[in-house]
Amino acid sequence: MSKLKAKFESQIPGMRTEIRSLIKEHGSKVISEVTLKQVYGGMRGVRGLVCDTSLVPPEKGLIIRGIPLNELFDKIPEEIFWLLVTGELPTADEVKDLQAEYTKNAGVPDYVWKVLEAMPEDAHPMCMLDTAILAMEGESEFRKNYAKGMKKEDYWEPMMQDSIRILAVLPEIAAGVYRLRYKKGPRIASDPNLDWGADYANMLGIEDSDGNFAKLMRLYLTLHCDHEGGNVSAHACHCIGSALSDAYYSISGGLNGLAGPLHGLANQECLKWVLKVMEKFGGAPSNEDLEKFAWDTLNSGQVIPGYGHAVLRITDPRFDAFLAFGKEHCAEDPVFQTVSRVFDVVPGVLRQVKKIADPWPNVDAGSGALLYKFGLKEFEYYTVLFSVSRAMGMASQLIVSRAWGEAIERPKSSTTEWLKAQTK
């Protein structure tokens, strides 16, 4: 038995008892109200989900299992996944054990590559990634065990098996998609001696003589791992999984949501805006030039991409991490210099616009510039990088949900006529 499986199994009885007692004692307590505006506004702010892996307080930013993100910047993705599942940071021995599980479950089936090679040359890399995961659904241990018959309290175990298998092959699939889609040459084999993030960086084939691109990948994969349960990708994955669909169906479905322009495409839009600024001013602009360009953008009816957040009311701690990385490793790069100056100027502009509640940068305001600096310039691919990371959050939420026996998601919908009647 793997150390992760043993650790999580030991936690399940207490978790189940706590939740059952909470429901029994306080099941009728009202914890949220919903307004008509929220109903039509995408349920924004309505408390209707359980997510124990992470929390995003508006004035603090991402907290993973009780630990603020800024205390986790030096962790590698394996440590983050362990934390997401168990609520505890792993020991060095436990990290090695999880890495051994990844190695044991590695290896993308040949039929997956054949599926990807048969897709159109201009297929979107996100479509390729999601299709590859879905193509492997026949391997699902959850589906096989469910078909044979198993107890509800045991659902978490094959869900964990499927999740480990997906995470083990995901960097290889994602890197293979990059090299195939953008004609970068033959696939690069996985190196079992590298950690999850460094191996992904290596398989992409980006030149990395000083190892800084591998450092960026570890940081990138850590920062994007999870963000509560109500964002589109996490919610879609949860909803699909609540029907007892296996992890292949659920994670593929969640990543389809991540591909939407309002969710996972933001960092490429931010980078496009930065490059547009640089093109206009022939390089990194002055603060005065930036302020004028920002006002021109707003006055034309457009937004400044990367600024503002649906939940946060502070500078996103993930942006702070990318900014610190850039200042250490890319301080002379004109694109990064522009990103840094935008941070100095744009919040002051946005604070003058009354309808803007959050003038601060989110994670997407800086990540694209760093990828661009290291030579990863294919904008459409950026969401795939996001997906490899966010799969950790989705997988951990699936495992935890199956462990305590969360019910199928089935909220009540209403017609506009019924809502109109309620307002009278």
Sequence and secondary structure as in RCSB ss.txt:
>XXXX:A:sequence
MSKLKAKFESQIPGMRTEIRSLIKEHGSKVISEVTLKQVYGGMRGVRGLVCDTSLVPPEKGLIIRGIPLNELFDK
IPEEIFWLLVTGELPTADEVKDLQAEYTKNAGVPDYVWKVLEAMPEDAHPMCMLDTAILAMEGESEFRKNYAKGM
KKEDYWEPMMQDSIRILAVLPEIAAGVYRLRYKKGPRIASDPNLDWGADYANMLGIEDSDGNFAKLMRLYLTLHC
DHEGGNVSAHACHCIGSALSDAYYSISGGLNGLAGPLHGLANQECLKWVLKVMEKFGGAPSNEDLEKFAWDTLNS
GQVIPGYGHAVLRITDPRFDAFLAFGKEHCAEDPVFQTVSRVFDVVPGVLRQVKKIADPWPNVDAGSGALLYKFG
LKEFEYYTVLFSVSRAMGMASQLIVSRAWGEAIERPKSSTTEWLKAQTK
>XXXX:A:secstr
  HHHHHHHHHHHHHHHHHHHHHHHHTT       HHHHHTTTTT       SEE  TTT  EETTEEGGGSTT 
 HHHHHHHHHHSS   HHHHHHHHHHHHHH    HHHHHHHHHS TT  HHHHHHHHHHHGGGG HHHHHHHH  
 GGGTHHHHHHHHHHHHHHHHHHHHHHHHHHTT  S     TTS HHHHHHHHHT   TTSHHHHHHHHHHHHTS
   S SHHHHHHHHHHHTT  HHHHHHHHHHHHTSTTTT HHHHHHHHHHHHHHHHTSS  HHHHHHHHHHHHHT
T   TTB  SS SS  HHHHHHHHHHHHH TT HHHHHHHHHHHHHHHHHTT TT S  SB THHHHHHHHHHTT
   GGGHHHHHHHHHHHHHHHHHHHHHHHT          HHHHHHHH 
